[in-house]
Structure formats: structure tokens, C-alpha cells
Amino acid sequence: MKLLHPYILFFLLFPFVIQAQLGKETQHWHFGQHSSLDFTNGTPVYGTSAINTVEGCATISDPNTGQLLFYSDGDTVWDRNNNKMPNGVGLIGGGTTSTQAATIVPKPGSSNIYYLITADQGFFYEPNQGVFYSIIDMNLNGGLGDVSAKNILLTPSPTTERVVAIKHCNDVDYWILTHSYGSNNFNAYQVTSSGITTNPIVSSVGTIEKDTCCSQGSSVGCLKASPNGKKLGLSISIYVPTPLFEIYDFDNSTGQVSNPITIPITTNSNYGGPYSCSFSPDNSKVYVTCEYVSMVQFDLSSGIPSTIISSQTVIGPPSWGDLRWQQMEKYM
């Protein structure tokens, strides 16, 4: 959740998005305040949407045809006709103010079942409830989809607002990663043809995300994966004494997170810092939006922490928002 700004200033990296696509899952984007983009013909066409959110959202299209299937802000699910799905309201996704409120993962081996992962907001206005998932069956409701199960607990409270999905090294299964609050625990859940594992692989590594002020402000920020699934970027927007950006190794065969590189980000505001991040298509660079400061780039090619930190390069003006407001990481 962000406490400032009535809207998100999104920075579009169109070439990165297009190159990251393996199928047609990302042909349609629904985001922001009643906005959409259609990439069906290669050139984005602006349209309207039923969604109205200032933070996390997700959209999924048919991987073969590119037809829009559904989209969500973490609280509501809409079908391709912009109508609310049956049972598609009342999801626990942060009241449209969670950084990564919604993430969509297809069930391996199924052409019609999808998991919608929803992350509740931090303790800003109400108690954090954790991270949940719901099941969407596209064979129901005349092919428009229905939420067949809702708000199944994945990671108990308290949690941060961070969720990312990563393709398993077997190129069939997936990993869903969440991050607990008040600890440095990453929770990796494997998604197989049998469903989502109930017992995560837990990696206790990196910064303990716990505030001395700001009412769980360190829960704010994105968790993103590199296209090859080997690196993670984590933005801690509000942290005392200095906001942080962290880079990790991820083993997409075991679900383990390791080797943190912690980078303090100096801001000219006592409110916020890094909010989002995204990796280059060749996995060699990571980009970070730094609120009130700039957009910066880090070169990862050396693999040496000190060299990576010193490679910081300002490439854009001050901004904040998700570098790709949908789940555009290459995990499909």
C-alpha cells in the first residue's frame, strides 16, 4: 500500500514486455483507473476496463488464441466481457491498495484451471490477513469462467505485499513466492498438476522486514524474478534508516533463495524509496523505480556484489509505480 499519490505513474518498457512473452498470455492488459491495452495486432490499442485500482492487478489471456480470459485487482474478478464473475467478489487482495495484490498462475496440465494469488495490504488501515489463493475454472459459466473456490489461505499473517510466480526448471511446474513480515522468510510453494503444495520451502535470508515506525511500511514494494528464473529483485519502499533494494539468487529447481545483495537507496524524502523493479530480457540488468529520486539500473553481469552495487546508473527521472503493472515476468 502507498499512502501518497492518487494514481500510479507507470513506466512502460514495451520492448521488454514483448520479448518476455512465450505465448499469448499477455495480449491484454487491464490496469489502473478503467484502462486497458490490447496487443493482439502487435501495436497497443487503448481501451476501457471495469477495473479501478491504484496498485496491484493481473490479467490473463488464452495462451494459444490470445483471447482475454479474465482480470483482477485482488478483490474482484472480471470476465472478458467486463462483468464480475460469479463468486468473483470479496477476495482478500488489499482493498485495491496492495503492491502485488493479484498474480495469476495456470494449473500445470490443465487448459481451464487458474490460480489467482491475492496479497492483503500491510497494517495501514486494518489488520493484515495474509496471502490467499482462489481457483478459477474457465469451463464454467458458459466459458466465461467462475471462481470455484475462494480465499484459501496460503501464507498466514503477517505478510508483506509481495508475491511473484516463477517457472520451475522442469518447464512444467511453477513456484509461488511470498515474503513474511517481521522476519526474513521467503516462502516458496510449488504448483504442480496436483495443485499448490501446502508446506513451503522456507529460506531465511536477507533483511528482516520489520518496522520501528510507519505501521508496517517495509511491507510495501515489489518482488520480481528475472526471465531465466535465477534472480530475484526486492524493493523495500519504506525502511528505517534507509530504504533498500535487494538482489537474490533463486534456485528454480529447489525453491531456495540465497546470496542477498543489500543496496541502501538514499532518498530526498523521509517517506519512500524503491517501489518496483524489473529485469532485462537477457537477465544482465535490473531496473528500479526510486520514488522522488530516479529510475536506476544495476549491471549484474559481473556476479560480484561490490561491482554490482557500484554499477548503479541513473537512467530516468523521478517516478514511482510498477515497471510492468501486470505480471509480465517470463514465467509462462
C-alpha positions, 0 to 999 in steps of 0.5 A, a space after each residue: 500500500 502507498 499512502 501518497 499519490 492518487 494514481 500510479 505513474 507507470 513506466 512502460 518498457 514495451 520492448 521488454 514486455 514483448 520479448 518476455 512473452 512465450 505465448 499469448 498470455 499477455 495480449 491484454 492488459 487491464 490496469 489502473 483507473 478503467 484502462 486497458 491495452 490490447 496487443 493482439 495486432 502487435 501495436 497497443 490499442 487503448 481501451 476501457 476496463 471495469 477495473 479501478 485500482 491504484 496498485 496491484 492487478 493481473 490479467 490473463 489471456 488464452 495462451 494459444 488464441 490470445 483471447 482475454 480470459 479474465 482480470 483482477 485487482 485482488 478483490 474482484 474478478 472480471 470476465 472478458 466481457 467486463 462483468 464480475 464473475 460469479 463468486 468473483 467478489 470479496 477476495 482478500 487482495 488489499 482493498 485495491 491498495 496492495 503492491 502485488 495484490 493479484 498474480 495469476 498462475 495456470 494449473 500445470 496440465 490443465 487448459 481451464 484451471 487458474 490460480 489467482 494469488 491475492 496479497 492483503 495490504 500491510 497494517 495501514 488501515 486494518 489488520 493484515 490477513 495474509 496471502 490467499 489463493 482462489 481457483 478459477 475454472 474457465 469451463 464454467 459459466 458458459 466459458 466465461 469462467 467462475 471462481 470455484 473456490 475462494 480465499 484459501 489461505 496460503 501464507 498466514 499473517 503477517 505478510 508483506 505485499 509481495 508475491 511473484 510466480 516463477 517457472 520451475 526448471 522442469 518447464 512444467 511446474 511453477 513456484 509461488 513466492 511470498 515474503 513474511 513480515 517481521 522476519 526474513 522468510 521467503 516462502 516458496 510453494 510449488 504448483 504442480 498438476 496436483 495443485 499448490 503444495 501446502 508446506 513451503 520451502 522456507 529460506 531465511 535470508 536477507 533483511 528482516 522486514 520489520 518496522 520501528 515506525 510507519 505501521 508496517 511500511 517495509 511491507 510495501 514494494 515489489 518482488 520480481 524474478 528475472 526471465 531465466 528464473 535465477 534472480 530475484 529483485 526486492 524493493 523495500 519502499 519504506 525502511 528505517 534508516 534507509 530504504 533498500 533494494 535487494 538482489 537474490 539468487 533463486 534456485 528454480 529447481 529447489 525453491 531456495 533463495 540465497 546470496 542477498 545483495 543489500 543496496 541502501 537507496 538514499 532518498 530526498 524524502 523521509 517517506 519512500 524509496 524503491 517501489 518496483 523493479 524489473 529485469 532485462 530480457 537477457 537477465 544482465 540488468 535490473 531496473 528500479 523505480 526510486 520514488 522522488 529520486 530516479 529510475 536506476 539500473 544495476 549491471 549484474 553481469 559481473 556476479 560480484 556484489 561490490 561491482 554490482 552495487 557500484 554499477 548503479 546508473 541513473 537512467 530516468 527521472 523521478 517516478 514511482 509505480 510498477 515497471 510492468 503493472 501486470 505480471 509480465 515476468 517470463 514465467 509462462 
